[in-house]
């Protein structure tokens, strides 16, 4: 267990607070008398500052620690195993539980995830979540499963400064400069949840865009979330259905993008990491006992083919996201499972990228939001009250 926040912080010094060092001092001092050297040194601009009273003339004494320093070999070993990322086909992948997740964690993928976060907020009308929390009724303890870059957890930490926000992920790629109420942990959610005190239950658990993570999302995520929520607490899953869909006859059966995702879906399913999970959260929530279950389904156009401006803008953003991420979603499944070479995969992607940008094909994907409440003890046995709402505004093309 290695907190993401314990990793060394990136150097953010912009250099503005310290005077620039001067070079060539030996050449400047050559041939000068002792007095001239002393006068010259007086005005020399050093590359450090000393916070002492001027004119004291005293040296700084650094006291030694009386307790010998003991190297924490266990911490060093765990930290090394967490950040010693696998490099494959020019991309990096998580080191903790190596091979468990098929998609990269490098800076290119992190940039894509940050952009995807903006797109999803645009899709959801600027919202981060659909659970019924507000400033008048804030959550106290929040868990974000598969937090990725941590941007969702960080924004929730800013929105609810009195709440404790925990984010977990296989990769320690989250920033260290975060709100004081936000913490990150390197953790595999499929394992038993031993990384927090049992008495500290959550009143909101969230997960987003974790397609391809779970062997059994009911057992791996939904049941554990139900068990660790306070009565009355909320669970929310936001997930994409990877399948490429079309409501008219503009997409042929042999469309390269459609076939490519079908191949990836088949490959990941064969390894117990099915990519298509967005439409399975509601049933899992029903089966474990959540109540007040609501499902929202949004259509996300693959590119700018829609006529309505709002959907056209969204489609262009999603097109950029797909073009940026298609390599990331391809290399793991087809490289490791299908044993294709990098050159073979890049050749396949030539036609796939063209298909992504083909506005004559009215293709889209579905994005699901499912939320449910853990019942209070006196509510057990009541019906779930499932409501399905589908955003169909895009059909006017």
N, C-alpha and C positions, 0 to 999 in steps of 0.2 A: 504494500500500500504506500504509494508515494504521492503526496500532495503536489499538484501541478504548480502551486504557488511556492514550493520550496526550491524549485529549479532556479539557477542563477538568472538574475534580471538582465535584460538587454541593456547595453550602454546607451543611455539617452542623453549624455552630455553634449550640448550643442556648442561647447567651447566658448560661450559668451562670457562666462564668469571668471575665466582665468586669462592673465596676460600671455600673449604669444611668446615662446622662447626665442632667444636670439642665438645664432650659430656663428662659428668662426671666431670664438673668443680668444683662442690661442694666438691667432694671427693678429688680432687687435692689440694684444698685450705685449707682443714681441718688441724688444728694444726699449721698453719703458722703464724708468727708475721705480724704486719701491714706492715712493710717494705718489708718483703718477699712476701706478697700478692701483693703490688704495683708493685714490680719487675716482679712478675709472670704475672700480667695483661698486662704489657707492651708488652710482647711477645705472648699474646694470640691471636689466629687467629679467628677473628670474621667472621660471615657469611654475611657481607654486606660491601660495599665500600662507602666512603664519598668523593665527588669531591670538596674538599676545600683545600686551601693552607695549607700545613703542618705547625703546630706550631702556628696557629692563636689563638687557645684556645677559640674560640667563638662558641656559640650554633647557630643552624640554626633556624631562625624565620620564621614561616609560616603565611603569612598574610591571614586573613579571607576575603571571598567575601562579599562586602557590599550589594550585591543584594541577597536576600533570595533564596535558591534553591526551585524550585517548581517542584514537581513530575509530569511528563507527563503521566497521567493515560491512555490517549488514546493510546500513543505509547506503553506503557507497556501491555495494553490489546491486541493490534494488534500483538505485538511480541510474546506474550504468545500463542495466537491462531495460529500463524504460526508454532511454533516449538513444540507445544504439540501434538506430532504425535500419531495417532491411532496405537495401538499394537494389532495384530490379527494373530493367528496361528504362533507366533514366529517371525513375520515380522513387520516392521513399515511402515506406510503409511502417506501421506501428511495430514496436519491438516487444512490448508486453503482450503475452499470449500470441506470439508471432504466428501469422497465418490465419488467425481467427476471423479477421475482417479483410475483405478482398480489395479495398480501395485505398488510394494513397493519402498521405497526411502532409505532403510537402507544401512549401509556401504557395505554389501555383494553385493547389487544391484549396488551401486556406483562403486565398483571394477569391476563388470561385464561391466558396461557402459564404463569405461576407456579402458578395453580390447577390447570391441567392436569398439571403436573409432580407435584403431590401426588396427583392421581387415578391417574396411571400407576404411581406407587409403590405405591399401595393395590392396584391390579390385580395387580402383580407381587410381592405379598407383602412389600413394604418394600424390595425390591431396586432398585438403580440399573442393574444390568447382569447379564448371564448368562455373560460370558467368565470363564474359570477363574483369576481372580486372587484373591489373599488377602494378608494382612499378612505371611505367611511367603513368599509368591511375588508380590510387588508388581510392577506395570508400571513401566517407567522413563520412557518418553515416550508421552504420550497425545494424540491429535488428536480434537477434537469438531467435526464438520462440520455447518454450519447451527446454530450454538450458540444462536441466539435471545437470550434474556435472560442466557444464560451460567450458569444455575442448576445444570445438570447438571455442567458443567466445574468450577464452584466447589466443589460437594459432593465431587467426585472429588479435587480438590486438598486438601481437608481430610482425606479418608479416606487419601490416600497422599501425605503431605507431602514424601517424597523423590522423587516423580515430577514431571516437567515436563509441565504440561497446557496445550495450545494450543487455542483455540477460534476458528473462523472464521465470518463471517457477512457478508451484504451491508449490514447495518445496525449502526451503532456504538451500540447501545442497552445494552451491558453495563455493570455498575457498575465504578467505579474502585477501590473498597475491596474488594479480593479477596486471597486468600492469595498469598504472595510467589512461589509456584511456578506461578501461573496467569497466562496472557497471552491477549489477544484481538486478532485482526486482522480488518480489513475486507478481504474477499477473495471472489472468485467462484470456487468450486471447479471450475467448468467450464473455467476457464483453466488454463494450465500452472502447476504448483506451484513457483513460483520464490521463495517467501517464507521458505524455511528452507534451511539448508545440506544439501547432498546427503548428507553423511556422517552427518547426524543423522536416521536412520530411526526409525520408530515401532515400538513393539511392541503398541500397541492403538489402533485407529481406530474411532470410534463416530459414528453419525448417528441422529437421531431426529425423527420427525414432519416429514419433508421432502416429503410428498406435494405435487405441484404444482411442484416445483423443477426437475426434470430432464427434458431432452429424451430422453436415453438414459442411464438410471441405470447400465447396465453400463459404458459408455464414460466417463461424467462422474464416476462415483464408485467403482464396484467395481474396475475395472481399475487406476485410479490408486492406490487404497488397496493393492491387491495389490502393485503395483510399489514402493511406498514403505514397506511393512512389512518388518521384519527377518524372516528365516526363523524360523518358529515363532510369529510374531506373530499377533494376532487382529483380525478385523474383525467388527463387530456393527451391524446395522441394526434399529431399532425403528420400525415404521411402521404407519399405519392404512390399512385399506381403506375408502374413503369410502362405498361402496355401502350402502344401507339394506336389511338382510336380515331374513327371518322364517322360522321353521321350522314354523309352523302356518298356518291359513287366516285369521288375524286381520288381516292387512294386505292391503287391496284393491290392485288394479293401478293405480288412480288416486289412491293415497294422496299427499297434497300433499308430504310430506317426501321420499318415494321419488322422485316426479317431479322435484322441485326438484334433488336431487342428481344425477339422471340428466342434467338439463339442464346443470348446472355441469360434470359430467364430460365431456359432449359439447363444451361450449364450450372447456374447457381443452385437450382433446385436439386440437381444430382449430388451436390456437396452439402445438402442440408442447410443452405443459406438462401432460401427463395427470395427473389427480388420483389415479387408481387405480394405485398402485404397490406397495402392501404385499405382495401375493402374487407379486411378480416378483423379489424379492431373492434367493431361494434359487437359482433357475435361473441368475441372473447370477453368483452365487458359484461354482456348479458349472462354468460355462463358462470362467471366468478361471483356474481351477485350485486353488481353496481345497479343503482336506480337512477331515475331522471336522466337516462341516456339520450343524448342528442347527437345526430350525425349530420354534418354539412359536407356537401360535395361540390367542389368548384371545377370548372373546366379551364385548362391552361392551354391556349393555342401554341403550337410548336413554333410558329413564326408570325409575321405580320399580316396573315391572310384575312382576318376579320375586317368587316366594313366599319363597325363602330369604333370610334377613336380610342376609347378606354381599353378595349380588348386588343386593338391593333398595337398600342403601346406596350401592353403586357406581353403580347406575342413576340414583339421585337426583342424585348428584354429576355424572354425565355429562350429565344433563338440564340442569343449571345451566350446564355448560360449553357445551353446544350452543346454549342460549338466548342466552348471552353472545356466542358466536362466530359465529352464523349470519349476522349482518350482514357481518362481516369476510370470510367465505368467499363471500359473494354479490356484494358491490359491485364487486370487481375483474373477475371473469369476466363477469358479466352487464352491468356498466356499460361496460367497455372493449370487450368482444367482441360482446355482443348489443346494445350501444348503448341500453340502457334508462336512463331517467332515475331519479333518486333516489326520486321519488314512486312511479314504477312498481314499483321494486324493493321499496319498503316495503309497497306494497299486496299484492304476492306473498307477502311474509313474514308477513302476518297469518294466513293459513291454515297456513303452514309452522310457525309457532310453536305454534299450537294442536295440530298433529300431533305435534310433539316431546313435548308433555305428555300425550298421549292414552294412558292406561294400558290401554285395551282392545285396543290394537295391541301385539303382542309383538315389537317390532322391536329389532334390535341391529346393531352393526358389529363387524368383526373387526380385532384388533390383532395384528400379526406381529412376532416377534423371530427374526432369522436371524443366526447367527454361524458363522464358519468360520476355519480356521487356515491360514496360509501354510506350505506344506510345506518341510521342509529339502531340500537338493539331492538327497540319496539317496532321497527319498520320491517324486520326480516320477514320474508314471504310475500311482501307486496309486489305487484307487477312492476316491471322495469320502466314502463312508460316511454318506449322508444319513439322518437320523432325523427324523421328524415327530411332534410331540406336540401334541395338541389338548385344551385344557381344556374339557370338556363338562359340568362340574358344574352349569351353569345350566339344563340341560334340564328339571330337575324344577321346573315352574312352578306 
